[in-house]
């Protein structure tokens, strides 16, 4: 059995599919709000801006935007 979540991206608000355990996310509202997922397109744009600014990119785990096998803990 596979699982995944769908929801709107925190940045662009477009709905997308993601692995809720692995997807890059950010608390909203900061600093203690619930974590909100960020889509692959927005993470790429953010990471490009971070690289240009000399900062490390946010990590994107393998499988963050795919269904996962099993049932999450």
Secondary structure, DSSP 8 states (H G I E B T S, - for coil): -EE-EEEE-TTT--EEEE-TTTS-EEESSTTTS-EEE--HHHHHHHHHHHHHTT-------TTTTS-EES---
